[in-house]
Amino acid sequence: PAFTGTEWVAVSIGETPAIEGVRSTVLFDAEGRGSGNAGCNSFHGSYQVEGDRLTLGPLASTRMLCPGPQQEQEDLFLARMHGVERFEIVDGVLRLHPEGAGEPIRFTPSGGSAD
């Protein structure tokens, strides 16, 4: 799958598996804009790529309150997205590496799997 034009669905946020039925997504377009759903609220912002370096932001999101676990996933997702500094696609899995945050956010293409 291509970095741009693919809707990516988070399968794990750092070491935390995504909650089944809660979709945290991102889509990067060819014009330097990223958007998606953090789990409950939508977000959007600009991005820049240089080699494997990825700079996001600023990101703006709607501020609807979500049910407990859904809100926890969204908060973690947005916090990690704000610190992303590089990306890679390995075996069909997009990995966004937050600065100093250890494990990356892992995504698979929407409607597909990493296989």
N, C-alpha and C positions, 0 to 999 in steps of 0.2 A: 504493500500500500504506500501511497505517496504521502509525504508530510502535509502538503497543502491539498485541500479539497476532500479530505477524508474526515468524517466525524469519528473521533476517538473516544472510547468509553473507558473510564478508569476501572482497573481490576484490583489495584492496590495503591494506597497512598502511603508511601514510605513502607513501614512494616505492617501497616494496618490494612487488612483486606476490605475491599468495598462491600457495603451492605447489599445483600441480594435485594433487588427491586428498587434500589436507590441509584439513579444514574447521574454520575458526575462526568460531564463530557466536555470536549473542546474540539473546535474546528478552526483551522488556520486557513485563511483564503490567500490568494496569490497577490493581493494588494496590501499585505502587511497588517491585516486585522484578524484578531482572534475572538471567538465568541463561544459560548456554551452554556451549560447548566451546571451549577456547582453541587446540585443535589436537590435543591428546592428553588433557588433563585437563579435567574439568568445573569450572565456577566458578559462584558465585552471590553476590548482594549486593543492597543496596537502591539505589534511585535516586530523585532528585527532579527535576522539570521546572518551570521558571519561564520562560515565553516560549520563547526558544531556548536558554536556559541549562540545562545538564544536569550534575547532580552525581551521581557514582557512588561507592558504597562505604560501608564498606570491602568489598572483594571477597575472598572466600575461595575457595580452589581445592584440588582433590586434588593430590597431589605425586608422581605416577607418573613415572619417568624415561622419556623418549621417544627414538626414534632421532634422530640428529644434526640434519638439516634441519627435521624436525618440531618438535624442541625449540627450535631457533632461532626458528622462526615463532611458537611459543607464547610464548617469552620476550618477543619484540618486541610481540606482540599484548597481553599482559597489562601490560607496561610502559606502552604507549600508552593502554590502557583506564583505568589508574589515574589518568591525568592529563587525562581528557576534561573539557572545560568547556562545550562547546556542541554543538548538533546542527542539522542541516537535512536535508530530503528534497528532492532536486532531480531531476526526470525519473526518479522511481522508485528513485533511489540514496540510501541513508542515508549521511550523512557525519558522523562523530564527530570533532570538532576537539579534539585535545589541546592543553593550554596550552603555548604557545611551542614546539611541536614541528613547525611547518611544515605539511606535507601531512596531510590527515585520513585516518582509517581509512575506507575506502569499502566499503559492503555492498550487496548486492542481495537481494531476497526469495528464500528457499529455494524451489527448484523453478521459479524464474522468471528473468527477465532484466530488465535496466534498460529494455528497449524498451516 
